[in-house]
């Protein structure tokens, strides 16, 4: 009976650790490429990224995965600040352009500046979409659609795990 109680408490503790990890899936101090002030382009192999990025972040950013809606961080983050690339720290979006799209993914109507992201055509899954990648490391972030709010009419639909938020 006692043993069961201990195991139960351990399980609760473990769940707590996991849910904290969902907000901050990896430790930036252990990532030599995470440099918000460095705009030089990166050309890092997937094998190298795999050693650095958390598995979920790697799957999205290097294998073009998509997190299940409402499972990633920052969907309802009300705080003011800057969203960086989770892989390289590049400045991508400001909370000032974040809006509630109701999709379950963090959404913005424009990138931080014209050097933040790049777009590419994506015809996977039988859909024609515009892929959005980090302009510094080329990491996959999500897609952009033209059903966003004013003033741009764009909706940058991002994976929360591809972002790293720094509060202002
Ligand atoms: Zn990046």
Backbone and ligand atoms as CSV (ligand in chain L), in Angstrom:
chain,resi,resn,atom,element,x,y,z
A,1,UNK,N,N,0.845,-1.215,0.000
A,1,UNK,CA,C,0.000,0.000,0.000
A,1,UNK,C,C,0.868,1.248,0.000
A,2,UNK,N,N,1.878,1.236,0.919
A,2,UNK,CA,C,2.781,2.382,1.038
A,2,UNK,C,C,3.560,2.593,-0.266
A,3,UNK,N,N,3.995,1.470,-0.805
A,3,UNK,CA,C,4.797,1.521,-2.038
A,3,UNK,C,C,3.987,2.160,-3.180
A,4,UNK,N,N,2.700,1.781,-3.231
A,4,UNK,CA,C,1.815,2.315,-4.268
A,4,UNK,C,C,1.702,3.837,-4.141
A,5,UNK,N,N,1.561,4.284,-2.869
A,5,UNK,CA,C,1.421,5.720,-2.616
A,5,UNK,C,C,2.671,6.465,-3.087
A,6,UNK,N,N,3.835,5.892,-2.812
A,6,UNK,CA,C,5.104,6.523,-3.219
A,6,UNK,C,C,5.173,6.598,-4.741
A,7,UNK,N,N,4.831,5.506,-5.380
A,7,UNK,CA,C,4.861,5.471,-6.854
A,7,UNK,C,C,3.906,6.505,-7.433
A,8,UNK,N,N,2.752,6.622,-6.771
A,8,UNK,CA,C,1.739,7.588,-7.217
A,8,UNK,C,C,2.293,9.015,-7.124
A,9,UNK,N,N,2.951,9.316,-6.006
A,9,UNK,CA,C,3.533,10.647,-5.823
A,9,UNK,C,C,4.642,10.901,-6.847
A,10,UNK,N,N,5.424,9.867,-7.104
A,10,UNK,CA,C,6.497,9.983,-8.113
A,10,UNK,C,C,5.902,10.305,-9.479
A,11,UNK,N,N,4.805,9.625,-9.783
A,11,UNK,CA,C,4.138,9.832,-11.081
A,11,UNK,C,C,3.642,11.264,-11.196
A,12,UNK,N,N,3.087,11.798,-10.105
A,12,UNK,CA,C,2.582,13.178,-10.106
A,12,UNK,C,C,3.748,14.145,-10.328
A,13,UNK,N,N,4.835,13.891,-9.603
A,13,UNK,CA,C,6.032,14.727,-9.749
A,13,UNK,C,C,6.540,14.707,-11.173
A,14,UNK,N,N,6.560,13.540,-11.771
A,14,UNK,CA,C,7.050,13.376,-13.143
A,14,UNK,C,C,6.170,14.132,-14.127
A,15,UNK,N,N,4.848,14.046,-13.926
A,15,UNK,CA,C,3.913,14.758,-14.803
A,15,UNK,C,C,4.161,16.261,-14.710
A,16,UNK,N,N,4.437,16.714,-13.484
A,16,UNK,CA,C,4.731,18.135,-13.274
A,16,UNK,C,C,5.928,18.577,-14.081
A,17,UNK,N,N,6.968,17.749,-14.083
A,17,UNK,CA,C,8.186,18.082,-14.840
A,17,UNK,C,C,7.872,18.161,-16.331
A,18,UNK,N,N,7.084,17.184,-16.797
A,18,UNK,CA,C,6.730,17.148,-18.227
A,18,UNK,C,C,5.957,18.408,-18.631
A,19,UNK,N,N,4.979,18.819,-17.794
A,19,UNK,CA,C,4.167,19.968,-18.194
A,19,UNK,C,C,4.976,21.262,-18.164
A,20,UNK,N,N,5.954,21.351,-17.260
A,20,UNK,CA,C,6.845,22.516,-17.269
A,20,UNK,C,C,7.654,22.499,-18.554
A,21,UNK,N,N,8.114,21.308,-18.923
A,21,UNK,CA,C,8.959,21.179,-20.110
A,21,UNK,C,C,8.218,21.603,-21.363
A,22,UNK,N,N,6.893,21.508,-21.362
A,22,UNK,CA,C,6.117,21.870,-22.549
A,22,UNK,C,C,6.280,23.351,-22.882
A,23,UNK,N,N,6.474,24.175,-21.861
A,23,UNK,CA,C,6.665,25.595,-22.113
A,23,UNK,C,C,8.080,25.900,-22.597
A,24,UNK,N,N,9.030,25.210,-22.061
A,24,UNK,CA,C,10.437,25.494,-22.389
A,24,UNK,C,C,11.132,24.165,-22.692
A,25,UNK,N,N,10.943,23.659,-23.926
A,25,UNK,CA,C,11.355,22.290,-24.203
A,25,UNK,C,C,12.861,22.052,-24.201
A,26,UNK,N,N,13.644,23.099,-24.257
A,26,UNK,CA,C,15.086,22.844,-24.275
A,26,UNK,C,C,15.869,23.974,-23.630
A,27,UNK,N,N,17.117,23.682,-23.339
A,27,UNK,CA,C,17.982,24.622,-22.644
A,27,UNK,C,C,18.853,25.360,-23.667
A,28,UNK,N,N,18.544,26.643,-23.870
A,28,UNK,CA,C,19.268,27.427,-24.891
A,28,UNK,C,C,20.764,27.557,-24.588
A,29,UNK,N,N,21.120,27.495,-23.291
A,29,UNK,CA,C,22.539,27.678,-22.943
A,29,UNK,C,C,23.395,26.526,-23.471
A,30,UNK,N,N,22.736,25.395,-23.818
A,30,UNK,CA,C,23.499,24.249,-24.345
A,30,UNK,C,C,23.486,24.221,-25.870
A,31,UNK,N,N,22.969,25.283,-26.469
A,31,UNK,CA,C,22.881,25.355,-27.931
A,31,UNK,C,C,23.853,26.425,-28.446
A,32,UNK,N,N,24.983,26.013,-29.045
A,32,UNK,CA,C,25.988,26.989,-29.484
A,32,UNK,C,C,25.513,27.879,-30.627
A,33,UNK,N,N,24.436,27.495,-31.301
A,33,UNK,CA,C,23.930,28.280,-32.440
A,33,UNK,C,C,22.862,29.279,-32.025
A,34,UNK,N,N,22.427,29.227,-30.755
A,34,UNK,CA,C,21.370,30.122,-30.287
A,34,UNK,C,C,21.961,31.487,-29.964
A,35,UNK,N,N,21.926,32.412,-30.964
A,35,UNK,CA,C,22.504,33.745,-30.780
A,35,UNK,C,C,21.597,34.811,-31.396
A,36,UNK,N,N,20.692,35.387,-30.588
A,36,UNK,CA,C,19.734,36.379,-31.092
A,36,UNK,C,C,20.390,37.595,-31.740
A,37,UNK,N,N,21.613,37.936,-31.330
A,37,UNK,CA,C,22.249,39.149,-31.862
A,37,UNK,C,C,23.051,38.879,-33.130
A,38,UNK,N,N,23.155,37.609,-33.533
A,38,UNK,CA,C,23.969,37.243,-34.696
A,38,UNK,C,C,23.054,36.973,-35.898
A,39,UNK,N,N,23.159,37.806,-36.942
A,39,UNK,CA,C,22.290,37.633,-38.111
A,39,UNK,C,C,22.933,36.824,-39.234
A,40,UNK,N,N,24.167,36.346,-39.031
A,40,UNK,CA,C,24.842,35.594,-40.104
A,40,UNK,C,C,24.130,34.269,-40.336
A,41,UNK,N,N,24.025,33.898,-41.632
A,41,UNK,CA,C,23.297,32.679,-42.013
A,41,UNK,C,C,23.988,31.442,-41.455
A,42,UNK,N,N,23.196,30.470,-41.076
A,42,UNK,CA,C,23.731,29.220,-40.554
A,42,UNK,C,C,23.534,28.110,-41.581
A,43,UNK,N,N,24.523,27.235,-41.654
A,43,UNK,CA,C,24.383,26.059,-42.504
A,43,UNK,C,C,24.791,24.843,-41.681
A,44,UNK,N,N,23.864,24.383,-40.854
A,44,UNK,CA,C,24.133,23.305,-39.913
A,44,UNK,C,C,23.397,22.052,-40.379
A,45,UNK,N,N,24.081,20.906,-40.361
A,45,UNK,CA,C,23.457,19.666,-40.848
A,45,UNK,C,C,22.379,19.180,-39.877
A,46,UNK,N,N,21.448,18.404,-40.407
A,46,UNK,CA,C,20.402,17.839,-39.554
A,46,UNK,C,C,20.991,16.938,-38.478
A,47,UNK,N,N,22.087,16.247,-38.809
A,47,UNK,CA,C,22.728,15.362,-37.831
A,47,UNK,C,C,23.207,16.171,-36.627
A,48,UNK,N,N,23.732,17.358,-36.911
A,48,UNK,CA,C,24.204,18.242,-35.839
A,48,UNK,C,C,23.018,18.801,-35.036
A,49,UNK,N,N,21.967,19.239,-35.748
A,49,UNK,CA,C,20.788,19.772,-35.048
A,49,UNK,C,C,20.173,18.708,-34.149
A,50,UNK,N,N,20.211,17.471,-34.607
A,50,UNK,CA,C,19.578,16.391,-33.839
A,50,UNK,C,C,20.227,16.239,-32.462
A,51,UNK,N,N,21.531,16.565,-32.396
A,51,UNK,CA,C,22.238,16.454,-31.113
A,51,UNK,C,C,21.852,17.588,-30.164
A,52,UNK,N,N,21.367,18.705,-30.736
A,52,UNK,CA,C,21.155,19.923,-29.947
A,52,UNK,C,C,19.696,20.141,-29.573
A,53,UNK,N,N,18.805,19.953,-30.556
A,53,UNK,CA,C,17.397,20.308,-30.345
A,53,UNK,C,C,16.639,19.203,-29.615
A,54,UNK,N,N,15.649,19.599,-28.825
A,54,UNK,CA,C,14.749,18.628,-28.203
A,54,UNK,C,C,14.044,17.863,-29.332
A,55,UNK,N,N,13.717,16.571,-29.124
A,55,UNK,CA,C,13.137,15.752,-30.203
A,55,UNK,C,C,11.937,16.393,-30.900
A,56,UNK,N,N,11.044,16.996,-30.134
A,56,UNK,CA,C,9.849,17.610,-30.703
A,56,UNK,C,C,10.222,18.812,-31.582
A,57,UNK,N,N,11.180,19.601,-31.096
A,57,UNK,CA,C,11.633,20.781,-31.836
A,57,UNK,C,C,12.338,20.334,-33.116
A,58,UNK,N,N,13.159,19.298,-33.003
A,58,UNK,CA,C,13.861,18.777,-34.182
A,58,UNK,C,C,12.867,18.295,-35.230
A,59,UNK,N,N,11.871,17.545,-34.808
A,59,UNK,CA,C,10.894,16.978,-35.739
A,59,UNK,C,C,10.175,18.088,-36.521
A,60,UNK,N,N,9.806,19.154,-35.841
A,60,UNK,CA,C,9.094,20.256,-36.507
A,60,UNK,C,C,10.054,21.056,-37.391
A,61,UNK,N,N,11.168,21.459,-36.814
A,61,UNK,CA,C,12.030,22.433,-37.499
A,61,UNK,C,C,12.895,21.841,-38.594
A,62,UNK,N,N,13.308,20.584,-38.431
A,62,UNK,CA,C,14.198,19.989,-39.433
A,62,UNK,C,C,13.497,18.960,-40.304
A,63,UNK,N,N,12.369,18.400,-39.833
A,63,UNK,CA,C,11.648,17.400,-40.629
A,63,UNK,C,C,10.280,17.926,-41.064
A,64,UNK,N,N,10.060,19.227,-40.886
A,64,UNK,CA,C,8.810,19.880,-41.288
A,64,UNK,C,C,7.577,19.239,-40.653
A,65,UNK,N,N,7.691,18.863,-39.392
A,65,UNK,CA,C,6.542,18.310,-38.675
A,65,UNK,C,C,5.583,19.422,-38.262
A,66,UNK,N,N,4.433,19.023,-37.758
A,66,UNK,CA,C,3.456,19.987,-37.237
A,66,UNK,C,C,2.961,19.481,-35.898
A,67,UNK,N,N,3.000,20.338,-34.901
A,67,UNK,CA,C,2.474,19.928,-33.591
A,67,UNK,C,C,0.956,19.855,-33.678
A,68,UNK,N,N,0.365,18.982,-32.882
A,68,UNK,CA,C,-1.100,18.876,-32.850
A,68,UNK,C,C,-1.659,20.175,-32.271
A,69,UNK,N,N,-2.744,20.690,-32.849
A,69,UNK,CA,C,-3.331,21.959,-32.406
A,69,UNK,C,C,-3.561,21.966,-30.900
A,70,UNK,N,N,-3.279,23.090,-30.288
A,70,UNK,CA,C,-3.467,23.307,-28.847
A,70,UNK,C,C,-2.558,22.474,-27.957
A,71,UNK,N,N,-1.500,21.870,-28.514
A,71,UNK,CA,C,-0.583,21.097,-27.669
A,71,UNK,C,C,0.745,21.818,-27.475
A,72,UNK,N,N,1.034,22.810,-28.311
A,72,UNK,CA,C,2.313,23.498,-28.206
A,72,UNK,C,C,2.234,24.706,-27.294
A,73,UNK,N,N,3.392,25.284,-26.968
A,73,UNK,CA,C,3.404,26.481,-26.135
A,73,UNK,C,C,2.963,27.735,-26.896
A,74,UNK,N,N,2.601,28.757,-26.124
A,74,UNK,CA,C,2.373,30.130,-26.605
A,74,UNK,C,C,1.047,30.381,-27.333
A,75,UNK,N,N,0.184,29.380,-27.488
A,75,UNK,CA,C,-1.081,29.606,-28.208
A,75,UNK,C,C,-1.856,30.750,-27.552
A,76,UNK,N,N,-1.929,30.698,-26.223
A,76,UNK,CA,C,-2.680,31.742,-25.507
A,76,UNK,C,C,-1.757,32.589,-24.633
A,77,UNK,N,N,-0.516,32.747,-25.051
A,77,UNK,CA,C,0.426,33.554,-24.260
A,77,UNK,C,C,0.049,35.039,-24.351
A,78,UNK,N,N,-0.388,35.655,-23.233
A,78,UNK,CA,C,-0.830,37.047,-23.291
A,78,UNK,C,C,0.310,38.044,-23.055
A,79,UNK,N,N,1.520,37.536,-22.756
A,79,UNK,CA,C,2.619,38.430,-22.362
A,79,UNK,C,C,3.204,39.194,-23.541
A,80,UNK,N,N,3.770,40.371,-23.213
A,80,UNK,CA,C,4.423,41.205,-24.225
A,80,UNK,C,C,5.879,40.793,-24.346
A,81,UNK,N,N,6.350,40.652,-25.568
A,81,UNK,CA,C,7.746,40.293,-25.744
A,81,UNK,C,C,8.049,39.897,-27.172
A,82,UNK,N,N,9.179,39.201,-27.328
A,82,UNK,CA,C,9.676,38.839,-28.650
A,82,UNK,C,C,9.711,37.320,-28.782
A,83,UNK,N,N,9.297,36.848,-29.952
A,83,UNK,CA,C,9.367,35.417,-30.261
A,83,UNK,C,C,10.590,35.163,-31.139
A,84,UNK,N,N,11.487,34.330,-30.622
A,84,UNK,CA,C,12.720,33.985,-31.339
A,84,UNK,C,C,12.588,32.601,-31.971
A,85,UNK,N,N,13.482,32.320,-32.919
A,85,UNK,CA,C,13.581,30.964,-33.465
A,85,UNK,C,C,14.091,30.048,-32.352
A,86,UNK,N,N,13.424,28.914,-32.143
A,86,UNK,CA,C,13.815,27.994,-31.074
A,86,UNK,C,C,15.162,27.339,-31.354
A,87,UNK,N,N,15.582,27.319,-32.619
A,87,UNK,CA,C,16.845,26.669,-32.960
A,87,UNK,C,C,18.033,27.629,-32.890
A,88,UNK,N,N,17.874,28.844,-33.442
A,88,UNK,CA,C,19.049,29.729,-33.568
A,88,UNK,C,C,18.882,31.074,-32.866
A,89,UNK,N,N,17.706,31.360,-32.313
A,89,UNK,CA,C,17.515,32.605,-31.562
A,89,UNK,C,C,17.174,33.811,-32.413
A,90,UNK,N,N,17.103,33.652,-33.731
A,90,UNK,CA,C,16.787,34.762,-34.635
A,90,UNK,C,C,15.445,35.386,-34.234
A,91,UNK,N,N,15.345,36.722,-34.320
A,91,UNK,CA,C,14.106,37.407,-33.953
A,91,UNK,C,C,13.077,37.232,-35.065
A,92,UNK,N,N,11.920,36.645,-34.707
A,92,UNK,CA,C,10.915,36.302,-35.726
A,92,UNK,C,C,9.649,37.144,-35.646
A,93,UNK,N,N,9.083,37.255,-34.439
A,93,UNK,CA,C,7.795,37.949,-34.304
A,93,UNK,C,C,7.756,38.746,-32.999
A,94,UNK,N,N,6.897,39.782,-32.991
A,94,UNK,CA,C,6.641,40.536,-31.773
A,94,UNK,C,C,5.241,40.188,-31.281
A,95,UNK,N,N,5.058,40.237,-29.965
A,95,UNK,CA,C,3.718,39.987,-29.403
A,95,UNK,C,C,2.719,41.035,-29.906
A,96,UNK,N,N,3.226,42.175,-30.372
A,96,UNK,CA,C,2.333,43.239,-30.865
A,96,UNK,C,C,1.520,42.805,-32.085
A,97,UNK,N,N,2.003,41.830,-32.847
A,97,UNK,CA,C,1.293,41.400,-34.053
A,97,UNK,C,C,0.667,40.010,-33.880
A,98,UNK,N,N,0.623,39.522,-32.631
A,98,UNK,CA,C,0.025,38.216,-32.343
A,98,UNK,C,C,-1.482,38.391,-32.206
A,99,UNK,N,N,-2.235,37.448,-32.701
A,99,UNK,CA,C,-3.692,37.512,-32.536
A,99,UNK,C,C,-4.254,36.120,-32.306
A,100,UNK,N,N,-5.454,36.054,-31.753
A,100,UNK,CA,C,-6.084,34.764,-31.488
A,100,UNK,C,C,-6.821,34.302,-32.741
A,101,UNK,N,N,-6.220,33.344,-33.450
A,101,UNK,CA,C,-6.817,32.875,-34.700
A,101,UNK,C,C,-7.846,31.779,-34.462
A,102,UNK,N,N,-7.856,31.234,-33.238
A,102,UNK,CA,C,-8.789,30.147,-32.936
A,102,UNK,C,C,-8.381,28.816,-33.534
A,103,UNK,N,N,-7.164,28.739,-34.081
A,103,UNK,CA,C,-6.723,27.512,-34.745
A,103,UNK,C,C,-6.022,26.546,-33.798
A,104,UNK,N,N,-5.525,27.068,-32.662
A,104,UNK,CA,C,-4.746,26.222,-31.764
A,104,UNK,C,C,-3.259,26.328,-31.997
A,105,UNK,N,N,-2.867,27.217,-32.906
A,105,UNK,CA,C,-1.445,27.496,-33.130
A,105,UNK,C,C,-1.189,28.994,-32.937
A,106,UNK,N,N,-0.018,29.357,-32.396
A,106,UNK,CA,C,0.289,30.783,-32.256
A,106,UNK,C,C,0.260,31.462,-33.628
A,107,UNK,N,N,-0.463,32.593,-33.720
A,107,UNK,CA,C,-0.654,33.241,-35.020
A,107,UNK,C,C,-0.276,34.720,-34.956
A,108,UNK,N,N,0.336,35.185,-36.041
A,108,UNK,CA,C,0.801,36.565,-36.133
A,108,UNK,C,C,0.373,37.117,-37.493
A,109,UNK,N,N,0.175,38.454,-37.568
A,109,UNK,CA,C,-0.199,38.994,-38.883
A,109,UNK,C,C,0.998,39.536,-39.655
A,110,UNK,N,N,2.153,39.639,-38.988
A,110,UNK,CA,C,3.362,39.967,-39.757
A,110,UNK,C,C,4.620,39.608,-38.980
A,111,UNK,N,N,5.730,39.318,-39.704
A,111,UNK,CA,C,6.993,39.013,-39.029
A,111,UNK,C,C,7.585,40.271,-38.387
A,112,UNK,N,N,8.599,40.083,-37.548
A,112,UNK,CA,C,9.219,41.203,-36.837
A,112,UNK,C,C,9.762,42.240,-37.819
A,113,UNK,N,N,10.524,41.789,-38.825
A,113,UNK,CA,C,10.960,42.692,-39.904
A,113,UNK,C,C,11.182,41.877,-41.177
A,114,UNK,N,N,11.653,42.557,-42.235
A,114,UNK,CA,C,11.758,41.881,-43.537
A,114,UNK,C,C,12.888,40.849,-43.563
A,115,UNK,N,N,13.745,40.826,-42.546
A,115,UNK,CA,C,14.833,39.835,-42.493
A,115,UNK,C,C,14.530,38.679,-41.546
A,116,UNK,N,N,13.313,38.625,-41.042
A,116,UNK,CA,C,13.003,37.605,-40.035
A,116,UNK,C,C,12.772,36.217,-40.628
A,117,UNK,N,N,11.893,36.146,-41.637
A,117,UNK,CA,C,11.526,34.833,-42.186
A,117,UNK,C,C,11.627,34.827,-43.716
A,118,UNK,N,N,11.657,33.634,-44.273
A,118,UNK,CA,C,11.614,33.441,-45.726
A,118,UNK,C,C,10.431,32.537,-46.039
A,119,UNK,N,N,9.911,32.658,-47.259
A,119,UNK,CA,C,8.782,31.819,-47.659
A,119,UNK,C,C,9.161,30.922,-48.829
A,120,UNK,N,N,8.543,29.751,-48.868
A,120,UNK,CA,C,8.772,28.814,-49.966
A,120,UNK,C,C,7.480,28.087,-50.267
A,121,UNK,N,N,7.306,27.665,-51.509
A,121,UNK,CA,C,6.100,26.905,-51.884
A,121,UNK,C,C,6.174,25.512,-51.287
A,122,UNK,N,N,5.075,25.052,-50.746
A,122,UNK,CA,C,5.015,23.720,-50.139
A,122,UNK,C,C,3.803,22.991,-50.718
A,123,UNK,N,N,4.062,21.939,-51.492
A,123,UNK,CA,C,2.963,21.195,-52.113
A,123,UNK,C,C,2.748,19.828,-51.470
A,124,UNK,N,N,3.231,19.678,-50.235
A,124,UNK,CA,C,3.070,18.392,-49.562
A,124,UNK,C,C,1.633,18.210,-49.073
A,125,UNK,N,N,1.278,16.982,-48.737
A,125,UNK,CA,C,-0.051,16.608,-48.221
A,125,UNK,C,C,-1.190,17.005,-49.158
A,126,UNK,N,N,-0.875,17.130,-50.465
A,126,UNK,CA,C,-1.899,17.436,-51.453
A,126,UNK,C,C,-2.459,18.841,-51.344
A,127,UNK,N,N,-1.701,19.735,-50.656
A,127,UNK,CA,C,-2.176,21.115,-50.488
A,127,UNK,C,C,-1.129,22.070,-51.041
A,128,UNK,N,N,-1.591,23.200,-51.543
A,128,UNK,CA,C,-0.679,24.257,-51.972
A,128,UNK,C,C,-0.575,25.270,-50.853
A,129,UNK,N,N,0.560,25.290,-50.197
A,129,UNK,CA,C,0.715,26.212,-49.065
A,129,UNK,C,C,2.037,26.951,-49.174
A,130,UNK,N,N,2.130,28.067,-48.457
A,130,UNK,CA,C,3.380,28.815,-48.399
A,130,UNK,C,C,4.061,28.514,-47.073
A,131,UNK,N,N,5.174,27.799,-47.178
A,131,UNK,CA,C,5.939,27.452,-45.984
A,131,UNK,C,C,6.705,28.674,-45.475
A,132,UNK,N,N,6.812,28.796,-44.177
A,132,UNK,CA,C,7.589,29.882,-43.568
A,132,UNK,C,C,8.765,29.262,-42.822
A,133,UNK,N,N,9.973,29.755,-43.148
A,133,UNK,CA,C,11.174,29.251,-42.471
A,133,UNK,C,C,11.945,30.410,-41.841
A,134,UNK,N,N,12.758,30.098,-40.862
A,134,UNK,CA,C,13.637,31.087,-40.233
A,134,UNK,C,C,14.663,31.552,-41.266
A,135,UNK,N,N,14.813,32.867,-41.400
A,135,UNK,CA,C,15.727,33.393,-42.423
A,135,UNK,C,C,17.195,33.127,-42.071
A,136,UNK,N,N,17.487,32.838,-40.814
A,136,UNK,CA,C,18.892,32.621,-40.435
A,136,UNK,C,C,19.301,31.143,-40.549
A,137,UNK,N,N,18.502,30.252,-39.962
A,137,UNK,CA,C,18.921,28.835,-39.940
A,137,UNK,C,C,18.123,27.967,-40.906
A,138,UNK,N,N,17.079,28.510,-41.529
A,138,UNK,CA,C,16.287,27.723,-42.484
A,138,UNK,C,C,15.328,26.766,-41.815
A,139,UNK,N,N,15.204,26.829,-40.508
A,139,UNK,CA,C,14.319,25.916,-39.779
A,139,UNK,C,C,12.856,26.159,-40.107
A,140,UNK,N,N,12.101,25.078,-40.264
A,140,UNK,CA,C,10.669,25.169,-40.567
A,140,UNK,C,C,9.922,25.749,-39.366
A,141,UNK,N,N,9.050,26.713,-39.640
A,141,UNK,CA,C,8.275,27.346,-38.566
A,141,UNK,C,C,6.792,27.045,-38.675
A,142,UNK,N,N,6.273,27.059,-39.905
A,142,UNK,CA,C,4.846,26.845,-40.131
A,142,UNK,C,C,4.485,27.305,-41.523
A,143,UNK,N,N,3.269,27.865,-41.673
A,143,UNK,CA,C,2.803,28.314,-42.984
A,143,UNK,C,C,2.150,29.682,-42.869
A,144,UNK,N,N,2.033,30.377,-44.015
A,144,UNK,CA,C,1.332,31.659,-44.019
A,144,UNK,C,C,0.127,31.566,-44.947
A,145,UNK,N,N,-1.005,32.099,-44.479
A,145,UNK,CA,C,-2.254,32.063,-45.234
A,145,UNK,C,C,-2.775,33.496,-45.390
A,146,UNK,N,N,-3.661,33.696,-46.379
A,146,UNK,CA,C,-4.125,35.064,-46.636
A,146,UNK,C,C,-5.499,35.350,-46.026
A,147,UNK,N,N,-5.790,34.705,-44.894
A,147,UNK,CA,C,-7.080,34.956,-44.237
A,147,UNK,C,C,-6.882,35.608,-42.862
A,148,UNK,N,N,-5.800,36.381,-42.737
A,148,UNK,CA,C,-5.510,37.037,-41.466
A,148,UNK,C,C,-6.201,38.380,-41.318
A,149,UNK,N,N,-6.014,39.006,-40.157
A,149,UNK,CA,C,-6.665,40.299,-39.890
A,149,UNK,C,C,-5.914,41.464,-40.528
A,150,UNK,N,N,-6.502,42.619,-40.473
A,150,UNK,CA,C,-5.817,43.826,-40.922
A,150,UNK,C,C,-4.679,44.154,-39.959
A,151,UNK,N,N,-3.651,44.864,-40.342
A,151,UNK,CA,C,-3.530,45.567,-41.628
A,151,UNK,C,C,-2.969,44.720,-42.782
A,152,UNK,N,N,-2.436,43.536,-42.530
A,152,UNK,CA,C,-1.778,42.790,-43.620
A,152,UNK,C,C,-2.706,41.786,-44.298
A,153,UNK,N,N,-3.708,41.304,-43.581
A,153,UNK,CA,C,-4.572,40.259,-44.124
A,153,UNK,C,C,-3.890,38.896,-44.140
A,154,UNK,N,N,-2.719,38.811,-43.486
A,154,UNK,CA,C,-1.980,37.550,-43.466
A,154,UNK,C,C,-2.091,36.864,-42.106
A,155,UNK,N,N,-1.982,35.548,-42.145
A,155,UNK,CA,C,-1.979,34.758,-40.909
A,155,UNK,C,C,-0.760,33.843,-40.911
A,156,UNK,N,N,0.239,34.225,-40.144
A,156,UNK,CA,C,1.419,33.371,-39.979
A,156,UNK,C,C,1.092,32.355,-38.900
A,157,UNK,N,N,0.833,31.128,-39.350
A,157,UNK,CA,C,0.395,30.050,-38.472
A,157,UNK,C,C,1.635,29.249,-38.051
A,158,UNK,N,N,2.080,29.452,-36.822
A,158,UNK,CA,C,3.366,28.932,-36.394
A,158,UNK,C,C,3.242,27.748,-35.435
A,159,UNK,N,N,4.262,26.908,-35.430
A,159,UNK,CA,C,4.351,25.869,-34.412
A,159,UNK,C,C,4.967,26.493,-33.162
A,160,UNK,N,N,4.282,26.344,-32.037
A,160,UNK,CA,C,4.796,26.922,-30.793
A,160,UNK,C,C,6.174,26.374,-30.423
A,161,UNK,N,N,6.394,25.094,-30.746
A,161,UNK,CA,C,7.687,24.473,-30.413
A,161,UNK,C,C,8.836,25.011,-31.263
A,162,UNK,N,N,8.519,25.712,-32.342
A,162,UNK,CA,C,9.572,26.314,-33.172
A,162,UNK,C,C,9.942,27.707,-32.670
A,163,UNK,N,N,9.222,28.169,-31.628
A,163,UNK,CA,C,9.440,29.520,-31.113
A,163,UNK,C,C,10.024,29.472,-29.700
A,164,UNK,N,N,10.726,30.562,-29.375
A,164,UNK,CA,C,11.210,30.732,-28.000
A,164,UNK,C,C,10.890,32.150,-27.576
A,165,UNK,N,N,10.043,32.290,-26.561
A,165,UNK,CA,C,9.544,33.601,-26.145
A,165,UNK,C,C,10.428,34.250,-25.092
A,166,UNK,N,N,10.750,35.521,-25.317
A,166,UNK,CA,C,11.469,36.308,-24.304
A,166,UNK,C,C,10.563,37.459,-23.914
A,167,UNK,N,N,10.187,37.487,-22.636
A,167,UNK,CA,C,9.306,38.565,-22.166
A,167,UNK,C,C,10.044,39.903,-22.144
A,168,UNK,N,N,9.307,40.974,-22.505
A,168,UNK,CA,C,9.929,42.308,-22.521
A,168,UNK,C,C,9.959,42.912,-21.134
L,1,ZN,ZN,ZN,16.509,29.928,-36.846
